[in-house]
Amino acid sequence: MVQLNVLWLQWTKRTFSDMFEYTVKKRGPENVAIYFEDQVWTFGQLDAYSNKVANYLAKCGFKRGDVLLLFMNSCPAYIGIWLGATKVGVATGLINTNLCKGSLMNCIKTLSARGIVVGSSLKETFETVNEYNDLSLEMIWLVDEKRSLPETAYSNSTSSTYSWNIALAQVSHCAPIPLPRIANLREHLIYVYTSGTTGLPKAAIITKLRYTLLVVGAKYSFGIRQSDIIYDPLPLYHSAGGICGVGQMLLYGNTIVIRSKFSASQFWSDCVKYKCTVSYCYYYYLFIYIDNIKSELNTIFQQLNDMRSEVESLARSLSKHDDLKQEIKTLSPLKLLLSKDIVPVELVDIMKADSVIDFIANEVTKRIVSRNNVIVYNIPDRIPIKTVAQYIGEICRYLLCQPVRPTDKQHQVRIAFGNGLRPQIWKAFQERFNVKQIGEFYGATESNTNIANMDNKFGAVGYVSKIIDGFYPCYVIKIDVDTKEPIRDPITGLCILCEPNEPGHLVARIGSNDPFRMFDGYVNSEASEKKIIRNVLRKGDLWFASGKKLLNICHRYVNTRDNIGDLMCCDELGYMYFIDRLGDTFRWHGENVSTSEVERVLDQAIGTLTGTVFGVSIPGTEGKAGMAAIALEGLKLNSMEEENLLCRINEEFTGNLPSYARPLFIRLCQNLTMTGTFKISKAEISRLGFDPNIDPNDHVYFLNPKTKVYQLIDQQLFNDINNGVFIL
């Protein structure tokens, strides 16, 4: 199905705006596209707003191939701006809103953009960078997110004093002149910056093809229906939220719910708030049906006769619901149509349930109606309306840390999909929140491959068929954990595939002429080259290695400083499992230590607190010693409570880990730095090492090899460790 969608796109030469226009036409401009706080945006309003953006950019001289930057918090206007830019062939760089100073300046300069749209809430952050640096931007606009309302889409006035809002109020909401269709699937659509966990963020190229593949892949991998309401609290500058989530609305007409910021306390409340029940669906459809009849009084009797059998089916279905029986008795159009004044419950038994549901499904599918803030959706799957939720990184753990609330199970979320759900909390998340299916997927934004767990397999991040493995060339190759280099056959020089359940590195074949295997990489060609590994299964072939930084010079591989990748394994059936980040695996006492394995044990000891594990260097020793950092997140511990926590951790480490894997150091801090995609920034915390002086608010402990207990590090103990007093 994914391939058919892409081949159809290639054959028709459709632009991205063509695809969205088709969605608007198919779903209807009056139907709801986006919920955001108290705002309700229809497809028509989003289309009109994006038309204004396109017309204004064209007026400013933007042309196909130019770049616009977007630096603002998530809101409907965010989607409308980059969507409008695509209508005139302008690609948009989506900048992480958490960036500042050097990282922000790097992102702005990377793309050589002509202009930037800055959200009012980020004005000060941007001005700090713009004031002291030559950013080479021709145009800078400020947008008032709070006053970018759906009603302004068709209006030529605004109450905002910000430059972007004023500019859009002065242009037409009519569609711009269509772009010429070209057979170029690799035309740049947007740029998504990497999270920057291993250095400065890099701009990954998202082409029309790549965007479509990600959206179509998510839809068919996890069975997303057109009736699903997608809860997308993720940042829209990230591929999970801005592509996999938003794309379901743009290309398939799903309604989405977005937030300016993720809120763990409001997550399930939002899911409950925006749900739809089948009862509401029947009830409001009936009123719309009656309204339509009243609007055509001249031909009402002819219409009623023609539609008699259909309305009988509708009435019988409605009579099943106790709360609607009295309504049926008072509806004059039904009295005209039915052979009796009311619908006896006995008639329900005569009608087969399937045919009634078929009728309702077919009729309601024709329209989605917003009435009194209750949204009506089609029900083609013959089950109560459900919603879909997205997660990334640590979001699921944040939700588990919240106090138990009634909304934990009052929602109708049938599937949560995303990436980064730890196996340690996988089942606990499903059981507490009654989420039947987890749709975990794996794949970097810039990669040419993605894998997905489509059948709810516990712990798996994806699946690759063993029967037709050549159809999706994606393998796990053997890797030297010390050098982070592929292990090669000494005779052929080619890579060696891993045995089932053997840890290795995931690679995917690159094919420049195959639309499904293309690798577009980054704007920086040197950074793209570092993602490529050669001579894997045959001489001269090219493969993408996620996270791997290799340089191929005459078959000699040169290490770079941040040589990082993901350690994966594949079982006998083809299920893929994430083991660890290669950069996080360190060596101590001649043994390899997996940080994820140590973190799993740490999680058991600290409960709902946040913890991470990494390696730190000690003068005069080989390798790196383990260190754990634990965020208390506002929790105030007295000395006795702190001691009890450390004893608990020590017991877990001693009982579950070999001696070489037990962290020698523990830092208790208030917070851990997170990336914009809710991942712990290990680079930030590891820089502190075990020095107690860098942050006096932190308490740093050392596992004394003599007493076997964690001891608070003071200046004297710190000096002793560095001077080799202890035999480590």
N, C-alpha and C positions, 0 to 999 in steps of 0.2 A: 504493500500500500504506500509506503514511504517513497519507493522508487517510482511508482506510477505518478504520484503527485509531482515529483521533481521532473520527470520526463515530460509531463504535461506542461509544466512551467517552461521548460526548455523549448518545446515545440511551438507554443503560442507566443513566445517572446514577451510575455506580460511583464509590466513594471510592477513594483511593489504597490504603488498607488492604485493600479488596475485591480490588484487582488483585494485591496481594502474596499474599493468602490463596489466590487462584486458582493462583498460581505454586507455592505450597507443596503444594497438593493435586495439581497436575499432575506435579510433579517428585518428590514423595514427601518426607515430613519427615525420613527417615533419610539422604537424599542430601546430599552436601557442597555448601555454599554458599560458604564462605570459608576460605581458607588464610591464616594469619597467623603467621609465625615457626613455633613448634612447635604452634600451636593449629589444630584442625580444627573448624569450626562447621558443623553441618548446618542445613538449612532449618528443621527443627523447633525446634532450639535458638535460632536467631535469632528465630523467631516467638514462642517462649515468653519470651525475654528482652524483646522489644519489648512483649509483653502485660504483663509486670511494670512496665515503664516507664509504659505507659498507665494501668494501675490505680493506680499510685502518684501520678501527676500528677492523676488524677481525685480521689484521696483528699485531695490538697493544695488542691483547689478550682480547678484549671485547667479551663477550658472552651473551647469552640470559639471561635476568633478570638484567643485569647491567644498570647503569644510567649514562647518559651524560648530562651536563648542557650547555645551549645555552644562551649567553648574548651578543646580537648584535641587531642592528637596522634592520628593515624590508628590505628585498631584496630577489631575487630569491634563492640565496645560502642558506638563512635561511631555506626555505622550503626544499631545497635539502639535507641539513644536517640532519634534524630530519627524513626526509623520508628515507634517506640512513641508519640511525641508526635502523629504524624499520626492515630493510631487514636482519639484524643480530640479531634481537630480543632485541635490546637495547632501553630502554625508555628514552625520552629526557625531561628534566625540562626546561620550557620556562620562563626565568626570566624577570621581568619587567625592562625595560631599564631606568626608572626614579629613580630606587632605588640607594641608596648609603649607605656607612657606616654600621650601625647596621642592617638595614632592608636587605641590600644586603648580609651581612655575614650570617644572619639568613636563607635566602633562599638557600644559598650555602650549609650550614651545614645540613639543614633539610633532604635532600635526600641521604646523604652518597654516593655521586657520585664519579666515578673513575676519571673523567676528565671534563674539561670545555673548550668551544670554545668561545673566546672573540673577539668581533668586534673591529677593529682598532680605531673607533671613541669613544669607551668606555674604551680604554686601561688605561687611567689615573684614571678613576673611580674605575676600578677593582684593579689596583696596590695600591691604597690608602687602600683598605681592605686587600689585600693579604700580604702587607708588614709587617703589625703589628699583624696578626692573623694566627694561624695554621688552615688552611682550609682543611687539610687532603686530598688534591687532588693529585693523582698520576701524572696526565698529564694536562698541560695547553698549549693551542694553541692560537695564534693570527691570525685572518683571515682578509684579506684585502678585504672589501666589494666592493670597487670600481673596483678592478681588478679580481673579481670573475665573469668573463664574460661568456656568453653562449658558445663562441668558445673554451673555455678551457675545456669543458666537454669531448671532444674527444681527447684533446691534452695532450702530455706528457712534456709540457714546460710551464713556467709562467714567467712573468716579475716582479712578486711580490717577495719581500724579507721576507714576513711573513711566519711563520712556517707552518700554515695550508695549504696555497696555494702551498708551496714547497712540502709538504708531498703528497697532492693529485695528483700533477703532476707526481709522481713516481709510481703510481699504475694503474691497469687496469680499463677501463670503462666497462668491460664485467660484466654481472650479476654474483653476488656471488652464492655460493652453496645455494639452497633454504632451508629455515627452515622446519623442520618436522611439518606437520600440526597436531594441537592438538585441541580438542573440548573444548577450554577455551575462552569464549567470554569476560571474565573478565581479560584477560592478559593486563598488563599496557602498554599503547601506548605512552602517553605523560603525563606530569604534568603541570597543569596551576595554577599559584598562584593567590589567591584572591587579590583584590585591596588594602587591608589593611586599609580600612576606619575605622575599629573598633579595630585595634591592628596590630600586625605584620602579614605580608602576610602568608597565609597557603597554602600548596601544595595540590591542589585538584587532585584526581586520575581520569584520563580520559582513560577508557579502550577502546578496539577495538569496543565493543558494544556501549558504550556511544558516541564515536565519530561518529559512523555510524548513530545512532539515531538522533543526532543533525543535521547532514548533510541531511539525508533523510527527517527529519521533516521539515527543512527549505525549501527544494525543493518542497515538495508536499503541504505544508501549503500555500506558496505564489505563487505557479504555476511557478516556475523557469524552463524555457525551455532550451534545449541544445543549442539553438541558442543565448541565452542571453549572453551578455558580462557583467561581474560583476565588478563593480568599488568598490574596497576594500581598502580604505585609512586608515583602522584601524590598530592598532599595532598587529603584528602577534603573540605576546605572549598572546593575549587576546582571549577568546573563540569565540567571535563574528567574529573577523577577521581571526584568525588562524584556526578555525574549520568550522563555518557556511559559511564563504566566501571561503577560500582555499579548503575546502572539496568538493565544487561543481566542482572544477577543477580536484581534485585527483580522485574522485569517478564517476563523470558524464561527464567529458571532457569539461566543460565550459572554455572559456578563461577568465582570471581575469586580472585586472589592479591593481597593488599595488604601494604604495609610501613609502619612508623611513620615512617620517613624514607627518601628516595630514596638509593640507593647505586649509583654508577656501576660500582664494582668487582664488585658482586654482581648486577648486572642480568641478565647472560646466564647466570650460575650459577643464579639463581632460575628462569629460564625452562627450563633443563635439568632442575632438580630437580623441577619440578611437571609435567613432560610426561607423556604417556601414549602407549604404543605399541599397535599393533593386536594384537601377540602377547600382551601382558598382558591385553588385553581378552578374547580368546578363552579364554585359560587360566583366568582367574578366573571368567568366566561359567560355564564348564564345572563348576567346583567348586560354585558356587552352585546350579547345576542339579541336581547330584547330592545336595547337602544337602536340597533341596526334595523330591527323591524319597524319601530316607531318612525324612523327617519324616511321610510318609503311607504307611506300610507296609501298612495295611489294604487300600488300593485300588491298590497299586503295579502289579499286573499289568494291570489295566484301563487305568490311565494310560499304561503303557508301550506297550500295543497302540495306544492312540489317538494317541500321539505318535511312533510308530515312524518315519514318514517324515521328521518334523522332525529327530529325532536322527540319522538317517542323513545328512541334509544337514550337520548340525553336525559329525559325525565325519569326513565326507569333507573338509570345510573344514579341520578340525584336522590331518588327515593331510598337508596341504600343508607344514606347518611341521616341520622336522627336530627341533626341540627338544621337540615335543609327541608325536611318534610313539610313543615308549616309554610315555608316559602313557596313550595310548589303549588300549594292549594290556592295561593293568592295571585298567581301569575296568569293574567288573562290570555296572553298569547298561547300558553299551553292549553288552557281550557278550550280555545278555539280549535286547536289541532287534535287533541286527544278525543277518543270516543267517549270518555267519561270525564266528569268534572275534575276528578282528582286521580292520582295514580295509586292504586292499591298496592300494598307491599307484595301481594301475591303474584303480581305480574313480573316481579323480579326473577322468580324461579323459572319462568317460562323462557326468559332471555338468557342465552349463554354469556357468562361473564366475559369471555374473551372478545366477543363481538361488541359488547358495550364499551370495553376499554379501547378496542380498536377505533371505534367511532370517536370517542373523546380524544384519543391521541391524534387522530388525523385532523380533527377540527381545531384543536388547540394549537397544533403545530403551525397553523397558518398565521398565527399572530402571537405576540407577547404583549401583554397589556400592563401598564402601570396605572394603578387606581388606588387612591388613598394610601399611598406608600406600601401597598401590598403588591408584589410582583408575581405575575402569572407566567409560568413556563410550560413548554410542551412536555408531554410525558410519554415519549415513544417507547420507553423501556418497561412500562407497566409496573413500575415500582414507585414508592414515594420519592419526591424530589430530594436529591442529596447534593451536598456541596463538596468541593475539592479544596484542600489547603496545601500551601507550600511551606517548606522549611529549608534552611541551610545552616551549616555549621553547628553552633551550640544552641540553636533555638529550641530544640526538643528538650534539652536539659533545663533551659530557662523555664519552660512550661511546667516541667516536673517539680521545679523548686517552688512554684507558686502554692499558696494555701489551697486546700481542697475546696471547691465551690460547686454549687448545683449545676452550673453551666458546663462543668467538665464532661457531662454526658447528655446534656440537653440539646446539643448540636446535632446536625445531620451530616457531618463529614464522613464520607465513606472511604476516602483515600487521602493520605498525606504523601506528597511526593517532593523529592529534593535530594540533596546530597550532604553527607557528613553526619548521619545518625550513627552514634556509637552502638556496637552490639551490646555493651553493658547495660544500656537503658532501653534498648529496642522493645523488648517484651513489656517492660514496665510502662512505657509510653502507650503501647497499644491497649493494655489492660485498663489503665487508669482512665484513658479518654475514649475507650471503646471505638478505636479506629480500626476497621477491619483489615485494611490493606496499606502496606508501606510500599511506596514506589521509589526506591533508592536508585539513583543513577550515578554514573562516574564519567568524567570527561572534562578536560580543561577547555576554557573558552576558546583558546586559539587552536585547539587540536582538530584533526580531521576524522575523529572517531568518538563515539559515545556508546556506552553500554548501559543497559538498564535491567533492573530486577522486575520483571513483568508479572511474576506469579507468586509474589509475597514470600519468597524464600528467605528464611531468617538469616540475617547477617550478610547476605550477598549484595554486592554493589552492581551486579550485572550478570549477563549470560551471553555466551557465544556458543553456537551449536557445534557439537563435535561431529555431527553427521555430514553437514555441508560447511565445514570450516573454511573452505576456500571462498565461499560466497561472501563472507565478512572477514577478511584477512586481519585478524587481531590475535596476537599470541603473547605468551609469557616466556621470555628468554632468561637464561641463566646469567647471573650478575655476581661480580666479586664485591662483596659488601664493603671491604676495606678500601679498594680503589674506586668503587662505584662504576667500574667498567664492565662491558659484556665479556663473558667467558667465551672464547672462540676455539673452534676445532683446530688443533695444531697443524693439521694437514691441509684442510680447505680454507682456513681463515674465516669461516662463516660462524655465525652465532649458533648456540645450542639451545633447543627448546627445553623447557622445564618438564619434568615428570608431573603427573597429577599431585596436587597439594604441595608442590615444591615452590618455595618463595622465589620470585624473580621480578623482572621488569616488563611492564606491558608496552608493546609496540604495535603500531598499526601501519600497514603499507600505504605509501603515497603513490598516487597515480595522477599525473598531470593532465591526462586526457579523460579521466574517469570522474564525472561530477560527484560521485560518492566518495572518492578517495583524495580529492584535491586538498592541499594544505596551503592556506593563505598566510598563516603566521602573523607576524607583527609588521608594523610600519617600518621598523628598523630591520633591514635585511640581515644584519649580522646576528641579531637576537634570534631571528627565524632560523638561521643556519645552525645555531647551537641546539636546536630542537630536533635536528635530523641525524639519524644514524644510518650508515651505509653498510652494504655487504652483509645483510642479515641472513637471508635464505639462499641468495645467489649473488654472484658478482655484479656490482653496479646498481643493485636495487636501493631504493630509498624508503626509510621508515620513520614515522613520527614516534618519538619517545617522550612521553609526558614528563616534564620537569627535568629531563636529562640535558646536561650541557656538555656536548662533545664537539671536538673539532677533528675532522678527518683530513690528515695531511699524509698522503702517500701511504695509507693504511696504518699510520701510526697515530695513536689517540693521545691527545694532550689534555691533561686535567685542567679545569678552571677552578677558581677558589670556591664558588658556590655550587658545587656539583651535587645537585639534588634531584631525586626522582621518587617514585612511589614503588614500594615493595608490594607485589601482588602475588596471589596464587590462584590456580584454577583447579577445581576438583574433577573427578572422573566424568561427571555429567556436563561440564561446561560452565558451572557457576563460578563467578569471579569474586574473590574476597580481598579486601584491602588489609594489608598486614602492617605497614608502617611507612613513614617517609624515610627515604634513604638518608637524607640529610639529618634526620633525627636519630638514626641508629648510630650509636657510638661504641667504642671498644675500650674495655677496662679489664685489667688482669688477663689479657690475652683472649677475652671472650667478647662476642658481640652482644650488645644490650639493646633490646627493642623498647623504645620509649612507650609505645602504645601498650605493650604488655605490662610495664610498670605502672602506667596510668590506670590500667584496668584494676589493678590491686589497690592503688591509691584511692580510686573512686569508692571502693568498698569501705574504706576506713573513714573518709571525710563526708560521706553522705551527699547532701545537696550543695556543699561548697564546691568551688571551682578549683581544679588543680591541673598542673602540667609538669612534665618531666623533660629534662634536657641534660646534656653533658657539659661539664666545666673543666678547664685545665687547672692543674696544680703544679707549681714549679717543682722540677726534679722527678716528675713521674711520667710514665708513658701512657698515652691514650687520654681518656677523659673520665672523670668520676661523675656518678649520677647526682643530680640535684633536682629536688621538687620545689615548686612554688605553689603556695595555696593562698587564694584570695578570700579573706574573711568577709568582704562585701558589707561592711558596716557593723559586723558582729564584734562586740567588745568582750574579750576574754581576760579574766584575771589570771594570775600566775598558776593557780591550781587547775583551772580549766584548760589552760594552754598545755600544762604538763600532761593532763589526761588525754588530750588530743594527740600529743606526740607519742604517748605510750600506746594508744590505739593504732596509730600508723605503724609504729615499730613492730607491734605484734603481727599486723597484716603482712608487712614486708618479710619478717622472719619466717612466718609460716607458709608463705606462698612464693617467695623468690629465692633464687640461689644467692649466695653472699656477694658475688660480683655485680649483681643487678640491683642490689639495695642502695638507694640514694644515700650518699655520705652527708649531703647537706639538705636542709629544708629552710625555705624562706617563707615566713608568714607575713603577708602584705595585705593591704586593704583592697586593692584592685589589680587586675591583670589587663594589660593593654590588648584591645581586640581590634581586628581589622574591620573594615566596613561590611564584610561578609560574615561577621560573627565567628571568626576563627581567632584563637589565641595567637598573639604575635610573640613567638618564642624568641625571636631575635632581640626584641626589646628587653625581655626579662633576663635573658641569658647574659646580656652585657653587664648586668649588675654583679654576676658571679656570686661568690660567697662573702664578699666584702660587706661588713656590717655598717660601715661608715657612709656609704653612698646615700642611703636613705635611712636616717635615724629612727623613722617611724616603724620600720620593719624589724622583725626579730629573726635573726639567722641562727640556725642550729647546726651542730656538727655531731655525727655519729662517732662518738669516742670509741676507738678500737679496744680500749682497755675496759671500760665500764659497760660497753654495748648499749648505751643509752644516748639520746640526743641531748647535747649540752649547748647552752647559749654561748654564742661566740662573742667574746670581748676583744679588745685590741691585743692583749697578750696571747690569747688562744689563736687569733688570726695570724699573728707573727710566727707562732710555733708551727702552724700548719704550713706556712710558706717556707719556713726554714728547715723543713724536713725532720722535725722533732718526732713526729709520729711515723711509724712504719705503715704505710698505706698500700 
